[in-house]
Amino acid sequence: MAGKKNIVLLIIVASLGYFVDIYDLILFNIIKKESMESLNIAPEFETTLFNWQMTGMLVGGLLWGIWGDRKGRVSVLFGSILLYSIANIANAFVTNLTEYSIWRFIAGVGLAGELGAAITLVAESMPTKKRGIGTMIIVTFGALGAVFAFWVSNLSQLSSILQDFTGAKIENWQTAYIMGGVLGLVLLALRAGTFESTMFHELKQTNVVKGNFFMLLRDWPTFKKYLACIVIGLPVWFVVGVLIALSHKFIAENHPGAVGQIKTSEMVMWSYLGLSSGDLLSGLLSQLFKSRRRVIFLNLFGIAVLTCVYLFNHNLSPAGLKTMSYLLGLATGYWALFVTNASEQFGTNIRSTVTATVPNFVRGGVVPITLGFTALSELNIGGMPNSYAAIIVGAICILLSLWGTYTVKESFHKELNYVEE
């Protein structure tokens, strides 16, 4: 195992990297309307831009994961930060839909690598019984990047400073993208003190096949385990991608008195505050119970109950809706456990591939989740099309997650220094 000081530095770098990662991932949803209006892009292309970003994340998850198993986890950690930092800055200066789409795709590729590399490095570098604490810190701090994105997007003073410095007209949405890029580039200065995991160094000396994605598809038991790791995370993006990102639909349907009194961006901010708190809480509970699976089951129960309250309680005030956003975020705050669990299920020679692809397949899953929600809402079930569509989609996500959590083996005490033959 690495020395204590090296591990602390690694966790700091990984936490800051994921902070900027989440900042950029959520920033588009916060400033998309303002940026598209500024560029004269029609509102119907919002989904196009989002899908380009998510496609980039799916491609990037596979590429970075394989690279991490073949060339090292540290190169992925900083290569991904460099790529999404450059894409962030470039996004501030796009002039049309084509350029915006290209840079959202490139940003997606970059965003796909940081978390998987960070979790893999920490899991392989820390003592068995304490690695959950490391991943908990990374994701807890990282989730606050969404809150920072909300704050920066509303801070017009930064735009004024940049305008005075450059002499060019710079809008708030451009400033927010530039800030994300600059933060990432500054973070790269901390690279000097990071280190590769001992397990990977030992792996490099062998002739074992490394980073072969098709090893995960070789037989039903292996693929079943991989699929189970993926579906465990679906409820997180059901909550974030439907209940929160499309909260204006539910507010208009169930709480017409609150229309205009609360923005979707505020709902996003409160939900990510909840996610940060939830990752901290679930990480601590996992250490207390010495179990990943028990805590995930507890989170899924919380998501089910809170979803029903959110959709069918018609007496929520604007303050109540903010509270509900926070609580939904709190319940979905098992992202660190979800990714850590995936990294612990497979051997060193395929671990980076798994840890990078699993969360990005879940993120990509928001596309069929939202498409399913839209299709069901158009059926106008029970006179409450949005609420009933959401409860159906949510039930499917939670049931799949329950199956996945039941299927995987408990990995809290598992030693990770082994390979997949």
Secondary structure, DSSP 8 states (H G I E B T S, - for coil): ---HHHHHHHHHHHHHHHHHHHHHHHHHHHHHHHHHHHTT--GGGHHHHHHHHHHHHHHHHHHHHHHHHHH-HHHHHHHHHHHHHHHHHHHTT--SHHHHHHHHHHHHHHHTTHHHHHHHHHHHHS-GGGHHHHHHHHHHHHHHHHHHHHHHHT-HHHHHHHHHHHSS---HHHHHHHHHHHHHHHHGGGGGG----HHHHHHHTS----S-GGGGGSSHHHHHHHHHHHHTTHHHHHIIIIIITTHHHHHHHH-GGGTTTS-HHHHHHHHHHHHHHHHHHHHHHHHHHT-SHHHHHHHHHHHHHHHHHHHH-TT--HHHHHHHHHHHHHHT--HHHHHHHHHHSS-HHHHHHHHHHHHHHHHHTHHHHHHHHHHHHTT-GGG-HHHHHHHHHHHHHHHHHHHHHHHS---TT--------
